[in-house]
Amino acid sequence: MPLGTLAIVGAPSVGKSTIFNRIVGERRSIVEETRGVTRDRLYAKAVWLTKSFTVIDTGGIQIKNVPFQEEIRSQVDIAIQEADVILFLVDGKIGLTGDDRFIAKLLYKCQKPVILGVNKIDNINEIGNKADFYALGFGDPIALSGAHGIGIGDTLDLVIKKLPEKETPDYGDAIAFSLIGRPNVGKSSLANRLIGEKRTIVSDIAGTTRDSVDSPFERNGRHYVVIDTAGLVKRGKIYEAVDKYASIRALSAIDRSEVAVLVIDANAGILEQDKHVVGYAVDAKKAIVIVVNKWDLAKKGPDAQKEFTERIRSGFKFLDYASIVFCSALTGSGLDKILEAIAVAYDGYNRRIGTSVLNRLIMDAQTFNQTPEFNHGRLKIIYANQVAVCPPTFVLFCNNPSFVHFSYTRYLENKLRGAYDFSGSPINLIYRQRK
């Protein structure tokens, strides 16, 4: 059962990004010596002791009014709201600072469990440095070294104890899909149109949906559950960072769904934040459908849909398998095509191929197009087997996985897609050496 969300907060350059990378197990965040380099909040899935949870990295908070500080504070504020547990990092080499005290006051108000980590304790002689931080009032500090990985396990043990378990809903035979995208692209209006009744708040003010709403409905003999992801109300003059907030609240909705529907505003076009939001669905290996909403309001010529499709394919090269549907939540045009694309994506996401048929397809592909020589050898696939669905996952037993060139993997994926309809669904190919 998945757990909740951990947010890492602290002053600039206390090592938040390094600790984040240690926890998620890969270099996902920018790490530099320059103070305050992490301006954007990053998030990723982490697993510890078979328990999975979400981790949010944040920019550094400081009292001094420096560039981007107002935006950073807003992002951290949202990360704290969305978190179930907070890892408050301080710098054991510098010692207790005014920024640390300032952040502590913010955390007192949130009434969330706080774990105090004293980072940069790189050897046993520096452990005494953590004593000053008892003054912050968060109990026993944990000595950490992001550079050497010291104390990470003890910290994660404590995180697991404090994180609540999140129930995974059972939707039965219904197709669960989430509507994701930037605020004010029309997700709630689209949800209401698909459901056939007005269940979610619809407003021209960006980010008026505060919570994710699961709404079941039936259409053309199939059962669906639409998960409308929450946006966020703008605060004060913070405009630049607001679009990024939608990503945090989209995480749980994507996790609960099998198909993620990325909604794009036809008038605004494709923005970088669209890639940011859908990136999590790609990482989670969900089926994906792209919907261009407000098409009735867009300025368009005779080849407008073709041109917009080309722009999407160019901007989302990693989503060339996703179907694209043009619609208008206002007029209701294109709604049936959306549900049709979702159903096709769902079916492909759950599709199984018989072992004998699969092996014939793979062997024919090798005969037709011989594998290229790579890493001083040539790949030979001996046997194939489908081991999972959601997404369809195939294990290819071969002579040596190091001989695999990415172009041949792409070729095999295209062969599978040519033989079976995997529109909207990712395909996972795993190579293993046959012993």
N, C-alpha and C positions, 0 to 999 in steps of 0.2 A: 504494500500500500504506500503511495507517495506521501511524503511529508510536505511541510509548508515552505516558507521562504526565509532565507537568511540575507540580511543586508550588512555590508561592511562599510562602516563610516569612520571618519577621523579627519585630522588636519592634513594639509598638503605634505606629501613626501614622508609619511610615516610607514609606507610600504603596503598600502591597501591593494594595489594591483598585483604586487608580488604574491601576497597571501591569497588573493583571488585565484591567481594562476595555479598556485599550489593545491588549492581546494578542488578546482575543476579539472586539474590534471593536464592542462595545456596552456600555451601562451595565447590567451584570448584578449588580454588587455594590454594597452601600450605601457611599457615600463621604461622610464628615462630618469636621468638624474635631475633634470630641470624641475623645480618645484611647481606643483600644480598642473602637470601635463595632462592628467586624466580629467577632461572637462565633461565627457559624456558618461552617463551611467551605462555599464555593460551588465549583461546577465547571461547565465548559462546553467545547465543542469550539472549536478554533482551527485556522486554516489559514495556512501560510506557505510560499511557493515551491511551491505545489500539494501540500504535505505536510500532512496533518491529524493533530492530536494532542489529548489532553485536558489541560486546565489546571485545577488545584485552587488556590483561594484559601483562606487560613487566617487564624485570629485571631492577634493579636499575643501573643508570648511575652515574659514579663518575670519577673525574679527576685522582685520584690515580690509578696506574697500578696494579690492584689486579687480582687474578686468575679468568679466564673466562670473564674479562672485555671487551676484544676485541670482543668476540663472542656476549656478551650482547649488545654492542653498535651496532653491525651489525643487530641484531634482532630488536632492537628499531628503527633503521633507516628504516627497511622494514615496521614495524608497522606504523611509521609516514607516509611513502609513501602511504600505503594502506588506511589510515584513512581519513575520511572526517572532523572530529572534534577531537581535542586533549584535554584531561583533564590533565593538568599539576599540579601534587600534590607536595606540600611542607609541611614541618613539623613545625607547629605553636609553638611547645614547644622549639625546638632548635633555631628557627629563621633563617634568611637568611644566606645561606652558599655559599661557592665557587662553590660547585657542582650545586646548584640552578642556579647560574649565568651562569655556563658552559652549562647547559641544555637549558636555555633561549636563548643563542646564537644559539644553534642548531635549536630551534623552530622558531627563527626569519627568518631563511632561507627557511623553508618549505612552508611559505605563506598559512597556513591552519588556520581556526578559532581555537583559544586557549582559554580554560576556566581555570582560575587559582583557584585551590582549596587549602585552607590552612587547613590541617588536624590536628587532635588531639586538637581541640578547644573543650574541654570536659565540660566547664562550662562558664557562662556568664562573669565571671571575666577575661577570657582569650581572649575575642573577640578582645581586643585592640592589641593583638599580630600580627594580620594580617596586621597592618599598614606598617610594614617594607617591605612587599612584593609588595607594589605599585612600588617600585624601579625597579622591573623586567619589567615593561612596558606593562603589559597585562590587564590593566584596573582594575575594582573593584574585589578584591579577594572574594571568597565565603568561609565563615567559615564552616568547616566540622568536624564531629566526626564520624569516621568509627566505633568506639567502641560502640557508642550509637545511631547511625543512624541519627544524627543531620545534617541538611543541604542537605541530599541526594535528597529529593524531589525538592528543589530549583535548585539544580545542574541539575537534569534530565529535569526539565522544560526548562532550558536554552539549554541543549543538543538537545532536540526535536526541538526547534526553529532553531537551527543552522544546524542540519542534513538535507541533501537533500533527497527528495523522489526518490526512485529507481523504474523505470518503470518495471512492470512485463510483459515480452513479451508474446504475444498470438501465440502459435504454432498451433492452430487449432486442427485437428485430428491427428497431428503427434506425435510420441513417442519421447519425449525429454529425452536424456540420456547424462550424463556427464562422461568423462574419467578422473578418479582421480588416484593419486599415486605419488610416489617419482619422482624426476627429472630423466630423462634418462632411464625410463623403457619402452619407445617406444610408448607413448600416441599419439604423433603427427603422427608417422608412421602408427599407427593403424587407426587413424582418416582418413588419406589419403587413405588407403586401403579400408576402409568401404565406403567412399564417392565415390571413383573411380577416383579421380583427386587430383593433388597435390595443396592443398590450404594452408597448414600450413608449417612453416619452420621446416625442419628435419635436425638435426645435432647430431654428437657424443658428442658435448659439452653439459654437463648437464645444463638444464634450459634455453634453447634458445627460448622457447615460452614465449613471454612477456605479451600477453593479451589473454583473453578467446575469442574463435572464435566459433560462432554458424553457423553450416553448415547443411542445409536441403538436404535430398536425398531420393530416393525411391528405395525399393528393395522388390521383390516378392509381389507387390501389396500393400505394406504398406509404409506409410510415416514416416520418422525419422528426428530428428534434433540432431546432435552430437555436444556436447559442449566440446571442447578441453581446459582443464584448463591450466593456465599459470604456467610456472616454473620461475626460476630466474637465472640471470647470476651470477656466482661466483665473489666475490670481493676480490682482494688481496689474502691473505692466509687464508681466512675464509672458511673452509671446513666442520667443525663439525656441524655448525648450518644451512648450506644451505638447507639440506633436509627438515628441519622443515618449511622453508619459503613457501613451496608448499601448506601447509595447509591453509594459509591465503587466497591465491588466489583461492583455491578450494571452498571456502565458497559460493560465489555468484553463481558459476557454479552449485553446488549441490542444492542450493535454487531454481534455475531456472529449474532443471530437475526433472523428476519423477523416473528415474532409475539411480543409481550411479554405474558405472562400475569401480571396483578397479582393476588396472593393476599392476601385479607383475612381476618382472624380474626373469625368470626361473634360470638364472645363479647366481644371488645374493641371491636367496631364500627369505624366509620371514624375514623381519626386523621389529624392533619395530615401525619404522616410518610408515610402512604399516598400523598398527593398529591405529596409531595416526591420519592418514589421513582419514581412513574409519570411525573412531569414530564419526566424525561430521555428516556423512551421516546416521549413526545409530541414533544419537541424533535427527536428523531431520526427522526420521521415513520414510526414502526413501526406495524404492525397491533397492536391491543390487545384482549385478552379479560379480563374481570374475573371472578375466581373467589372465591366466599365459602366458605371452608373451615370445618370443625368445626361444620357446621350441625346435626349430630346432638346436639351438646352445648349448643346455644343454647336459651334460654327462648323459646318461641314459641307464638303463638295461631293461630287458623284463617287469618288473613290475614298471617302473619308474613313470608312471602317477598315479598308485594306491598308491605308497609310497608318492608322492608329495601331493596327495589329502588328505592322512591321516595326513600329516604335517600341511596342511592348516586347516583341521577340528580340530586338536589339538591346533593350534595357534589362531584360530578364533572361539572359542566355542560359542561365542555370535552370530555367523553368520551361524549356522548349516542349516538355511533355504535357504541360497544363493547357486545358481548353480555355478559350477566350469567348466570353458572351457579352454582348452589348444590350443594355436595358435602360429602363426608366422606372424608378420606384414611384414617381409621380403619376405616370400614365398607366403603368402596369405592363408596358410592352417588354417582351423578352423574358418574362418570369418563367414560363414553361420551359424555355431553353436552359435557364439556370438550373432548375430541378433535374432536367434531363442530363445535363453535364455532371451534376453532383452524383446522380445515380450511376452513371457510367464510370465515374472516378471511383466510387465506392465499390462497384462490382470488380473493377480492375485491381483495386487495393486488396480485395479478398480472393482473387482468382488463384486457383491451383492448376498446375499442368501435370498430367500423368507422367510418371518417370520414363516410360518407354518412348512416349511422344517427345518429351524434352530431350532425351539423349539422341534421338534421330535428328532433331532440329539442330543441336549443337554439333553433331558429327558432320551433317550436311554443310553447315556453315564453315567448318574447318576445311572440308574438301573443296568448297567453292572458293574460299579465300584463305590461303595458307597463312599461318601466323608469322609475323615478322621476326627477324633475328634481333634480340635485345639482351643486353647484359651478358654477352658471349654465349647465348644459347637461344633455342627456339622452343616456344611453349607448345606442349602437347596436352590437350584435355582428354582424359581417359574416360571419365564418367561424370555425370551431372545428376543432382538431386535437389528438389525444392524442399526446403526445411521449414519455411514459415510463410505466413501471409501478413498483411498490414505492417510493412509493405511486403510484396512477394520477394522472397529471399532465396537465392539459388547458390548452392555450394558446387564449385567446379573442381573436381579432383584432377590434379595435373602432375607433370614431371617435376616442375620447379616454379613456384609462384613468383620468383624474382625475374623470370623471363617474360612476365606480363607487361605489355606496353598498353598505356591508357587508350590508345586509338583502337586496339583490338577489343577491349572491354566495351567501348562505345559501339563498335561494329556488332558485337554479340547482343547488346541491349537493343539495337535497332532491329536485329533479326527477330528477337522475341516480340518486340512491339509490332513488327510486320505480320507476325503469325497470329497474335492475339491482341485484343483491344485493351491496352493498358493506359488509355488516355487519362491524364490527371494523376496517375499513380507513379511514384518512384519505383525503381527496380534496384534491388541490392544483389550484386554479384560478389561472391567470396571465393577466393582461390585457396585450395589446400593441397599440400603435397601428398600424393598417394604413397603410403609406406609399403 
